[in-house]
Amino acid sequence: MLTPEAGVLEGAVWRKSSRSGSAGHCVEVAMVADGHYVGVRNSRQPDGAALVFTRKEWEAFAGGVKDGEFELPE
């Protein structure tokens, strides 16, 4: 995760997770800087802080999710 240049999230088109429920526990993501970075934010606080990852970091995370690496123990 990194701190991008000021304004890199400006004009970002945010997408809400399809897994978001009606309780407002939503995550939004946006591809920014021509796809070099991915922004992640809480949809309930759109003016709050956003995490920014490189594309490679995001792909590694998404791959881990798909592979079940983050399953909660029963």
C-alpha positions in Angstrom: 0.0 0.0 0.0 1.3 3.4 -0.7 0.5 7.1 -0.5 -0.1 8.3 -4.1 0.4 11.8 -5.4 -2.2 14.3 -4.3 -5.2 14.1 -6.6 -4.7 10.6 -7.9 -8.2 9.7 -6.7 -9.8 12.8 -8.2 -12.4 11.9 -10.7 -12.3 8.2 -9.8 -15.3 6.1 -10.7 -16.2 4.1 -7.7 -17.9 0.7 -7.8 -19.6 -0.9 -4.9 -19.0 -4.6 -4.1 -21.7 -6.9 -5.4 -21.5 -8.6 -1.9 -22.5 -5.5 -0.1 -25.5 -5.9 2.1 -28.3 -3.6 3.0 -26.8 -2.9 6.4 -24.4 -0.4 4.8 -21.2 -2.5 5.2 -20.0 -1.6 1.8 -16.6 -1.4 0.2 -16.0 0.5 -3.1 -13.1 0.2 -5.4 -11.9 2.4 -8.3 -9.1 1.9 -10.9 -7.1 5.1 -11.0 -4.1 6.6 -12.8 -4.8 4.7 -16.0 -5.2 1.4 -14.0 -1.8 1.6 -12.3 -3.5 1.9 -8.9 -6.6 0.7 -7.1 -8.4 2.8 -4.6 -10.5 1.2 -1.8 -12.9 3.1 0.4 -15.8 2.8 2.8 -19.0 3.7 0.9 -20.5 5.2 4.1 -17.7 7.7 4.3 -17.0 8.7 0.6 -15.1 11.8 1.7 -13.0 9.9 4.2 -9.6 8.2 3.7 -9.1 5.7 0.9 -6.5 3.0 0.7 -4.5 2.9 -2.5 -2.7 -0.2 -3.8 -0.6 -0.8 -6.8 -2.2 -3.0 -9.5 0.1 -5.9 -8.6 -0.8 -5.6 -4.9 -4.5 -5.7 -5.7 -4.1 -8.6 -8.0 -2.2 -10.6 -5.3 -5.0 -9.8 -2.8 -7.8 -10.6 -5.1 -6.1 -13.9 -6.0 -5.8 -14.8 -2.3 -9.5 -14.1 -1.9 -10.4 -16.4 -4.8 -8.1 -19.1 -3.5 -9.7 -19.0 -0.1 -6.6 -17.8 1.8 -8.7 -15.5 4.0 -11.5 -17.8 5.0 -12.5 -17.4 8.7 -11.9 -20.4 10.9 -15.1 -22.1 12.1 
